[in-house]
Amino acid sequence: MKLNAQELTNHLSRELASVYLIAGDEPLLVSEALREIQVRAIQSGFENREQHIVDKGFRWVDLESDMQNLSLFSSKRIVELRLHAPRPGDQGSRTMRAIVERSDPDTLLLIVTTKLDKAASNSVWIKCIEKHGVIIQVWPIDRARFPGWIRQRASVLGLDMSVSASELLAGRVEGNLLAADQELQKLFMLLGEGRVSEEIVLESVASNTRFDVFRLTDAMLAGDSKRTMKVLYGLRTEGIQPALVLWAISRELCLLARLKAASLSGEKEMVAMQRNQVWRNHQPLVRKALKRFEIKELTSLIMRASEVDRIIKGMLKGDAWNELINLLMDALASNPQQKSIVPWRAT
């Protein structure tokens, strides 16, 4: 049997299979599916839990022997098997087929692995689990559904989140479900149940150093030199790695270049924004920046960013932070109203 994660709760209310394979690349959703099965198993009398991590030296023969030697007086147990990829090799495939086909009522086998590609889905051991147990495919939350997922998650905590607030948080965490969940938990602890506006989310993420790189790029897009340099100084003081700062800057420069190229080719701005998945609350800043930059300037800045990347990696000589400052100064200098740059004091 194959299920998606949304069907799991209904399935567990009716039955508990002897083997489950949970496959997916989203750690939060995979762990929650695993936990839901574990809770149901504990309610059904499975008292003990074993965990095996399949690495290069894993001995499949020991696992099979352990599964066969369960004492008549032993309690029910959960055996959790974690695979880094759905390719256990010939011996692993044979072992899991033998365990699954034996179907011990006192043992619940939980297998956790990454997304199943076509080859893995058609493998013999996967087909065996599909026949005798349940395969749960955990799909990622795509960008369009992410704000809705955040609002639904917030509602479970008693938070009434506005559409603009959920879109803001979705943009800040860049598709990271675990980071979004952590921010929602923090909001709940700070506010309790109630309405969550865009202003509240802004205040919450502003107190988190993890989001300061976004404050930096927002200031850069706005052409605000004083705020840009103030945030950059704060990032350096907090010990943020230059590579993370460069990633954030480069991401925005590349986005602007794609949008500018689309505009020059005749594509409508809104269509290009949607095609490049620019969040609605981020669009005003992007539009403002597009008015300042020409395509040649953006190309030059991206080339400069590539040089800074090589300096950070030690491939070229130079001071990474000073080069980041110069890169931002050049980006800010594209603002025709720019009059001065706040001087930087190296420490």
RAFENZI-V591405 format. One record per residue. N is the residue number from 1. RES is the residue in one small letter. SS is DSSP state (alpha for helix, beta for strand, coil for the rest). D_FIRST is the distance of its C-alpha to the first C-alpha in whole Angstrom. Layout:
BEGIN
n: [N,N]
res: [RES,RES]
ss: [SS,SS]
d_first: [D_FIRST,D_FIRST]
END
This chain:
BEGIN
n: [1,2,3,4,5,6,7,8,9,10,11,12,13,14,15,16,17,18,19,20,21,22,23,24,25,26,27,28,29,30,31,32,33,34,35,36,37,38,39,40,41,42,43,44,45,46,47,48,49,50,51,52,53,54,55,56,57,58,59,60,61,62,63,64,65,66,67,68,69,70,71,72,73,74,75,76,77,78,79,80,81,82,83,84,85,86,87,88,89,90,91,92,93,94,95,96,97,98,99,100,101,102,103,104,105,106,107,108,109,110,111,112,113,114,115,116,117,118,119,120,121,122,123,124,125,126,127,128,129,130,131,132,133,134,135,136,137,138,139,140,141,142,143,144,145,146,147,148,149,150,151,152,153,154,155,156,157,158,159,160,161,162,163,164,165,166,167,168,169,170,171,172,173,174,175,176,177,178,179,180,181,182,183,184,185,186,187,188,189,190,191,192,193,194,195,196,197,198,199,200,201,202,203,204,205,206,207,208,209,210,211,212,213,214,215,216,217,218,219,220,221,222,223,224,225,226,227,228,229,230,231,232,233,234,235,236,237,238,239,240,241,242,243,244,245,246,247,248,249,250,251,252,253,254,255,256,257,258,259,260,261,262,263,264,265,266,267,268,269,270,271,272,273,274,275,276,277,278,279,280,281,282,283,284,285,286,287,288,289,290,291,292,293,294,295,296,297,298,299,300,301,302,303,304,305,306,307,308,309,310,311,312,313,314,315,316,317,318,319,320,321,322,323,324,325,326,327,328,329,330,331,332,333,334,335,336,337,338,339,340,341,342,343,344,345,346,347]
res: [m,k,l,n,a,q,e,l,t,n,h,l,s,r,e,l,a,s,v,y,l,i,a,g,d,e,p,l,l,v,s,e,a,l,r,e,i,q,v,r,a,i,q,s,g,f,e,n,r,e,q,h,i,v,d,k,g,f,r,w,v,d,l,e,s,d,m,q,n,l,s,l,f,s,s,k,r,i,v,e,l,r,l,h,a,p,r,p,g,d,q,g,s,r,t,m,r,a,i,v,e,r,s,d,p,d,t,l,l,l,i,v,t,t,k,l,d,k,a,a,s,n,s,v,w,i,k,c,i,e,k,h,g,v,i,i,q,v,w,p,i,d,r,a,r,f,p,g,w,i,r,q,r,a,s,v,l,g,l,d,m,s,v,s,a,s,e,l,l,a,g,r,v,e,g,n,l,l,a,a,d,q,e,l,q,k,l,f,m,l,l,g,e,g,r,v,s,e,e,i,v,l,e,s,v,a,s,n,t,r,f,d,v,f,r,l,t,d,a,m,l,a,g,d,s,k,r,t,m,k,v,l,y,g,l,r,t,e,g,i,q,p,a,l,v,l,w,a,i,s,r,e,l,c,l,l,a,r,l,k,a,a,s,l,s,g,e,k,e,m,v,a,m,q,r,n,q,v,w,r,n,h,q,p,l,v,r,k,a,l,k,r,f,e,i,k,e,l,t,s,l,i,m,r,a,s,e,v,d,r,i,i,k,g,m,l,k,g,d,a,w,n,e,l,i,n,l,l,m,d,a,l,a,s,n,p,q,q,k,s,i,v,p,w,r,a,t]
ss: [coil,beta,beta,beta,alpha,alpha,alpha,alpha,alpha,alpha,alpha,alpha,alpha,alpha,coil,coil,coil,coil,beta,beta,beta,beta,beta,beta,coil,coil,alpha,alpha,alpha,alpha,alpha,alpha,alpha,alpha,alpha,alpha,alpha,alpha,alpha,alpha,alpha,alpha,alpha,coil,coil,beta,beta,beta,beta,beta,beta,beta,beta,beta,coil,coil,coil,coil,coil,alpha,alpha,alpha,alpha,alpha,alpha,alpha,alpha,alpha,coil,coil,coil,coil,coil,coil,coil,beta,beta,beta,beta,beta,beta,beta,beta,coil,coil,coil,coil,coil,alpha,alpha,alpha,alpha,alpha,alpha,alpha,alpha,alpha,alpha,alpha,alpha,alpha,alpha,coil,coil,coil,coil,beta,beta,beta,beta,beta,beta,beta,coil,coil,coil,coil,alpha,alpha,alpha,alpha,coil,coil,alpha,alpha,alpha,alpha,alpha,alpha,alpha,alpha,alpha,coil,beta,beta,beta,beta,beta,coil,coil,coil,coil,alpha,alpha,alpha,alpha,alpha,alpha,alpha,alpha,alpha,alpha,alpha,alpha,alpha,alpha,coil,coil,beta,beta,beta,coil,alpha,alpha,alpha,alpha,alpha,alpha,alpha,alpha,alpha,alpha,alpha,coil,coil,coil,alpha,alpha,alpha,alpha,alpha,alpha,alpha,alpha,alpha,alpha,alpha,alpha,alpha,alpha,alpha,coil,coil,beta,beta,beta,coil,alpha,alpha,alpha,alpha,alpha,alpha,alpha,alpha,alpha,coil,coil,alpha,alpha,alpha,alpha,alpha,alpha,alpha,alpha,alpha,alpha,alpha,alpha,alpha,alpha,coil,coil,alpha,alpha,alpha,alpha,alpha,alpha,alpha,alpha,alpha,alpha,alpha,alpha,alpha,coil,coil,coil,coil,alpha,alpha,alpha,alpha,alpha,alpha,alpha,alpha,alpha,alpha,alpha,alpha,alpha,alpha,alpha,alpha,alpha,alpha,alpha,alpha,alpha,alpha,alpha,coil,coil,coil,coil,alpha,alpha,alpha,alpha,alpha,alpha,alpha,coil,coil,coil,coil,alpha,alpha,alpha,alpha,alpha,alpha,alpha,alpha,alpha,alpha,alpha,alpha,alpha,coil,coil,alpha,alpha,alpha,alpha,alpha,alpha,alpha,alpha,alpha,alpha,alpha,alpha,alpha,alpha,alpha,alpha,alpha,alpha,coil,coil,coil,coil,coil,coil,coil,alpha,alpha,alpha,alpha,alpha,alpha,alpha,alpha,alpha,alpha,alpha,alpha,alpha,alpha,coil,coil,coil,coil,coil,coil,coil,coil,coil,coil,coil,coil,coil,coil]
d_first: [0,4,7,10,13,14,12,12,15,14,11,13,16,14,13,12,10,12,11,10,10,12,14,16,20,21,22,23,19,18,20,20,16,17,20,18,15,19,21,18,18,22,22,21,24,22,26,26,24,24,24,24,25,24,27,30,31,28,28,25,27,28,24,24,27,26,23,25,28,27,30,30,31,29,27,23,22,20,20,19,19,20,20,23,21,17,20,21,23,23,24,21,19,20,20,17,16,18,17,13,15,17,15,18,18,21,19,16,15,15,15,16,17,18,17,15,17,17,18,16,13,14,15,15,14,11,9,10,8,5,6,8,6,5,6,9,11,14,17,20,23,25,28,29,26,28,31,28,26,29,31,28,28,31,31,29,32,34,36,36,36,38,37,39,39,35,36,38,36,33,36,37,34,33,30,29,27,28,32,31,30,33,35,34,34,38,39,37,40,43,42,40,39,40,41,40,42,42,46,44,41,44,46,43,42,46,46,43,44,41,42,45,45,43,47,48,47,47,51,51,50,52,55,56,58,59,56,54,56,56,52,52,55,53,50,52,54,50,49,47,46,48,45,43,46,46,42,43,46,45,42,44,47,44,43,46,47,44,45,49,48,46,49,51,49,49,46,46,46,43,41,41,40,37,36,37,35,38,38,40,42,42,44,47,48,47,49,52,51,51,54,56,54,55,53,55,55,52,52,54,53,49,51,53,50,49,52,51,48,50,52,49,48,52,52,55,58,58,57,53,54,58,56,53,56,58,55,54,58,58,55,57,60,58,59,63,63,63,66,65,63,63,64,62,63,62,61]
END
